[in-house]
Amino acid sequence: MDSDFGEDRVVRKGTAAYKRALGALFAIGVGAYALVYAPQPLLRVIGDAYEVTAAQSALIMSATTFSLAFFVLFWGAMTTRISERTIIIGALAVAIIISVAIPFAPNWTILIELRAVQGVALAGPLTATLAWVGRHVEAPSIAQVSGLYIAGTTVGGMAGRLLSGFANELTDDWRMGIASVSIMSVILGGIAHVLLPRAKGKKQRVTRAPRPDSSWQRRQRFVAYGFALVGMGMFVGIFNVLVYRVAEPPWNLGTSVTSMLFLSYLTGTLSSARAGDLVKRLGQRGLMIVGTITMAIGVALTIPTSLVTLWLGLFILCAGFFGMHALSSGRASGMHPRPGTGSGLYLMFYYIGSSVGGIVFGFGWDIGQWPMVLIMAASSLIVILVLSLFVSNAEPASPDAKME
């Protein structure tokens, strides 16, 4: 399917290309992130099967996110040589093939190695998608388009966890959980292949001149990178150890019920999809400050030993985090002279945070269980609040941004 935009034109709101792009980006977000997070509700099950601790079982997630962190810059550089569309569809296909192979891994070492290689492949679509948005979408619509993509990632993370958790509960086999998510991602990858617009003419090459840059833009990118590092580290860390907390008294939840806790991502889907509207009402700095306060309320509600307040707290936590993530990811790409590099750097910090946070919070659980996790979360929120105070209200990639 050919698109209706050329190499040097942007995707504008109201066009057919814009509508197809929204559908494709949502499908990419769902399909890719389902693969990343499918094992999370199964961490305790897989960990028990291999007789490893909470910190060690976190490697199932961290092996993938570490690879993501270290290869996003590679894929960001590749966007100057290969079309973002080719990277998105091709690398996603490779990640799905690896996902199909994971249930056949004969031992723990090979399982972790496959997850690491899968992370290398997944870095492709996750980096190239944000680069595609930063390069092809008109500046006023970047927050809205990237927000819908982030909404797709929240749905993907939630769907992958739910599907794997229920499949494991039904079959009493974690391998069937991973396999079911692989099938879902195949379907979504096909949808993305059909819908994602193609630029007419030859792909922009490395000779394309970079956008103008300024010290102000660099400072704003660094704030976005800081949020990605600390915010994602705290967020993933909490959800990783949550699997262990709810498996113990007074709850003693199975994997299917545990996976339903990830329905809290629905509020993240809503807040990320509405990020553009929230920026208009609150301003970019205001959204970040309100998001930090929202996350703090969510964490506080996990303190009581009540499943109701725990679930409510997770809903609120997700709403705050993903609204901030949608804004920060769009700014990191849109304000960089080379969008592919900007999105790659953002994702590098994002997944370093995910990898380190998952392991560190796992150690926190092993040492002091939930009270220690809460102390670590509170420390992270203080850092995020300080970063939020440095966010500017200027529009991403606006010509007058450097004047502020």
SULBELJO-V496840 format. One record per helix or strand of 2 or more residues. SS is the DSSP state (hx for helix, st for strand). FROM is the first residue (numbers start at 1). LEN is the number of residues. If there is no record, write none. Layout:
# SULBELJO-V496840
SS,FROM,LEN  SS,FROM,LEN
This chain:
# SULBELJO-V496840
hx,16,22  hx,40,11  hx,54,4  hx,59,20  hx,84,19  hx,108,29  hx,139,33  hx,174,22  hx,215,31  hx,255,19  hx,275,26  hx,307,28  hx,339,50  hx,401,3
